[in-house]
Amino acid sequence: MILKNCISLLILITVISGCSLIPARNVEIVSTPIEIEIMQPDLPRPVQLTAPKWFVVSEAKIVNPCKRSISFDPPKFNEEGVEQLKRPKTCDKSERENPDWPDGYTYLDQFMDEMKRQNNGEILFVATTIGDYKVMADDMQELKRYIKQMGEVVIYYRNVTINDKKGVGAAVKKNETTKD
């Protein structure tokens, strides 16, 4: 029992004293800056604006010219070598370019006929004043300015956080679409 107590006491002293019998090591603390890997967001996709189609229609009469015919003057040729035809000053209604147009046919009549053809006979007018059109144009410029500035902000933060390459700005491109 005494032997057991001595061994227990010896183990207890060793555990309590820890490693104090081993000489202490000097610990050196060094601070070094590390570069943080920041995940960069993708640039926003470019804005694709499509211009609306506007119609300006008046009640002016449309000229319905005569069809071109061969002239008795010396022939004239265009750049491709095709003979240029000349229009007579007067002609019959059946000899005109658009014989189905009635006399006094105006741009308004033509516009109405075209809109009826495109929209199954239905017509709807959307009108604006010149002042309201100017407001819409100013609003569009404001929208473009805002988008451009937001692109510059994104580029700024990309340049601040990425050291190796320069960011590029976002551009606004206008898509030209035509219907034939």
C-alpha positions in Angstrom: 0.0 0.0 0.0 2.9 2.4 0.8 4.4 1.4 -2.5 1.2 2.2 -4.2 0.9 5.6 -2.6 4.5 6.4 -3.5 3.9 5.6 -7.2 0.7 7.6 -7.2 2.4 10.5 -5.6 5.3 10.4 -8.1 2.9 10.3 -11.0 0.9 13.2 -9.6 4.0 15.3 -9.1 5.2 14.6 -12.7 1.8 15.5 -14.1 1.4 18.7 -12.0 4.9 20.0 -12.8 4.2 19.4 -16.5 7.3 19.9 -18.6 8.9 22.3 -16.2 11.9 20.1 -16.0 12.6 20.6 -19.8 14.1 24.0 -20.6 11.7 26.6 -22.1 12.0 27.5 -25.8 11.8 31.0 -27.0 8.8 31.6 -29.3 9.1 34.3 -31.9 5.9 35.9 -33.3 6.2 37.2 -36.8 3.4 39.2 -38.6 3.4 39.0 -42.4 0.6 40.4 -44.6 -1.2 37.8 -46.7 -3.1 38.6 -49.9 -6.8 37.7 -49.5 -8.4 36.0 -52.5 -11.5 38.1 -53.3 -14.1 36.5 -55.6 -14.9 39.1 -58.3 -18.4 39.3 -59.7 -18.9 39.1 -63.4 -19.5 42.4 -65.2 -23.2 42.9 -66.0 -24.1 42.0 -69.5 -24.3 45.0 -71.9 -27.6 46.7 -72.2 -29.2 46.0 -75.6 -31.5 48.8 -76.5 -33.8 48.6 -79.5 -35.0 51.8 -81.0 -38.8 52.0 -81.3 -40.3 52.7 -84.7 -42.0 56.1 -85.0 -44.2 57.2 -87.8 -44.7 60.8 -88.7 -47.7 61.1 -91.0 -49.1 64.1 -92.8 -52.1 64.8 -95.1 -49.8 65.8 -98.0 -50.7 64.2 -101.3 -48.3 61.5 -102.6 -46.9 61.9 -106.0 -47.8 58.8 -108.1 -45.2 59.1 -110.9 -45.5 57.5 -114.3 -43.5 54.3 -115.0 -40.1 54.7 -116.5 -40.0 54.1 -120.3 -37.4 54.1 -123.0 -36.4 57.6 -124.1 -35.8 58.7 -127.7 -32.8 60.8 -126.5 -29.3 59.3 -126.6 -29.3 56.4 -124.1 -27.8 57.0 -120.6 -26.2 54.2 -118.6 -25.7 53.9 -114.9 -22.5 52.6 -113.2 -23.5 48.9 -113.8 -24.0 49.5 -117.5 -27.8 49.3 -117.3 -29.7 51.8 -119.5 -31.4 54.6 -117.6 -35.1 54.9 -118.5 -36.9 58.3 -118.5 -40.4 59.0 -117.1 -42.9 60.8 -119.4 -44.4 64.0 -118.1 -48.0 62.8 -118.4 -49.5 59.3 -118.6 -52.7 57.3 -118.1 -53.6 56.0 -114.6 -52.9 52.4 -115.7 -49.3 53.5 -116.7 -48.5 54.8 -113.2 -46.2 53.0 -110.7 -49.2 52.5 -108.4 -52.3 52.3 -110.5 -54.5 51.2 -107.6 -54.0 54.4 -105.7 -56.9 56.8 -106.1 -56.4 60.4 -107.1 -55.5 62.6 -104.1 -54.0 59.7 -102.2 -52.2 61.1 -99.1 -49.5 59.8 -96.8 -52.2 59.5 -94.1 -54.3 57.3 -96.4 -51.2 55.2 -97.2 -50.4 54.8 -93.5 -53.9 53.9 -92.6 -54.0 51.2 -95.3 -50.7 49.8 -94.2 -51.7 49.7 -90.5 -55.0 48.0 -91.4 -53.1 45.4 -93.5 -50.6 44.7 -90.7 -53.1 44.6 -87.8 -56.1 42.7 -89.4 -58.1 45.9 -90.0 -57.6 47.4 -86.6 -56.0 50.8 -86.0 -54.7 52.2 -82.7 -52.9 55.5 -82.4 -50.4 56.3 -79.6 -49.6 60.0 -79.7 -47.3 62.3 -77.7 -46.6 65.9 -77.7 -43.2 67.4 -78.7 -42.5 68.3 -75.1 -43.3 64.8 -73.9 -41.1 63.3 -76.6 -38.3 65.6 -75.3 -38.9 64.3 -71.8 -38.6 60.7 -73.0 -35.3 61.5 -74.8 -34.0 63.2 -71.6 -35.0 60.1 -69.5 -33.2 57.8 -71.9 -30.1 59.9 -71.6 -30.4 59.7 -67.8 -30.7 55.9 -68.0 -27.6 55.7 -70.2 -25.7 57.9 -67.7 -26.7 55.8 -64.8 -25.7 52.6 -66.5 -22.4 54.0 -67.5 -21.7 55.2 -64.0 -22.6 51.9 -62.5 -20.2 50.2 -64.9 -17.5 52.6 -63.7 -18.1 51.8 -60.1 -17.8 48.1 -60.8 -14.5 48.7 -62.7 -13.2 50.8 -59.8 -13.7 48.0 -57.3 -12.3 45.5 -59.7 -9.1 47.6 -60.1 -8.8 48.1 -56.4 -9.1 44.4 -55.6 -7.2 42.9 -58.6 -3.6 44.1 -59.0 -2.5 42.3 -62.1 -5.0 43.4 -64.8 -6.9 46.6 -65.5 -10.7 46.4 -65.8 -12.6 47.6 -68.8 -15.7 49.7 -68.9 -19.2 48.6 -70.0 -20.4 49.9 -73.3 -24.0 50.6 -74.5 -24.6 49.3 -78.0 -27.6 50.1 -80.1 -29.0 47.2 -82.2 -30.3 48.3 -85.6 -33.2 46.2 -86.8 -35.0 46.8 -90.0 -38.2 45.1 -91.2 -38.6 44.8 -94.9 
